Amino acid sequence: MAHYHVMQLDAVGTPLRRVTRAVPEPGPGEVLIRVAACGVCRTDLHVVDGEVAATLPIVPGHEIVGRIEALGTGVAELAIGDRVGVPWLGGTCGTCPYCRAGQENLCDYPLFTGATRDGGYATHVIADARFCLAIPAMFGDVEAAPLLCAGLIGHRSLVMAGEGRRIGLYGFGASAHIVAQVARWQGREAFAFTRPGDTAAQDFARSLGCAWAGGSDEAAPVPLDAAIIFAAVGALVPAALKAVHKGGRVVCAGIHMSDIPSFPYDDLWGERSILSVANLTRADGRAFLDLAAQAGVSTTTTTFPLDRANEALARLRAGQLVGAAVLVPSEAA
């Protein structure tokens, strides 16, 4: 019997553990995928820390790129050998009011890859064929992995930010370095706010075409039309509200954020708004991957072997990465 390897989370706050399992057969409507690359997302940290609910034990990872090795019954739209991406949204009920209204990202009974169904910190993964996305040929496996969450959520956030020209990006990591490129391609100006004193991140932001880069403790050089907060820091919400002009929007892009401190109503007044982004839809995925190819988006990555997943998570937690971390199962530890 063939076997595969995973990095498994057994309990909140514990290191991931390497586990060997028998390769499963895909069920009806499912596909078995050999993982070529899996991005390491901040949501994975939230799962490990218990800030995002998960079914334990669980294999994290929801920025998966791989090739199909087996098809379950009823799968007609995909074929063995196809390269696909597997994102955070791993399944929906299809019948709740949100699903029926075209808002599957708000499904009442969803499945989430790497949280409530096993994800891509593995050599193989089972996925619902309906929720797999085609990867444009121009992107390599490692390059494509961050697009499947950092890119998807970043793009949904940019759409929700509106049509404004000047966009503030708070937290310049995996998502923001993709969004900055899309915003520039669209003819907008991006303003990057990093951890105070993080000159490396600020230099990186400027290298990607940001009009300005500075610490999150600094005032924006001009009033912003909108701001997107990628860092899981609630205190950035009042700061961003001060940075946007009347009618401006503050978009909270993360699945988890620390508590937002109180702030004067005057900072919200003037028809400013605060809104959150929840998950994504398959339509979001298809639209963004097409746009990323048109815009020539390039991701900056640091690769790690599968067995070093804990190191990748630790470096992400410490802010020691430029761009995104990606696990490559085929690399030797």
PyMOL commands that set and color helices and strands:
alter all, ss='L'
color gray80, all
select helices_A, chain A and resi 42-48+97-100+104-106+129-131+141-148+150-160+174-185+199-207+236-243+265-268+282-295+306-317
alter helices_A, ss='H'
color red, helices_A
select strands_A, chain A and resi 3-8+17-22+30-40+64-71+83-86+89-91+111-112+124-128+133-134+166-170+189-194+212-215+224-229+244-252+273-276+301-305+324-328
alter strands_A, ss='S'
color yellow, strands_A
deselect
rebuild
show_as cartoon
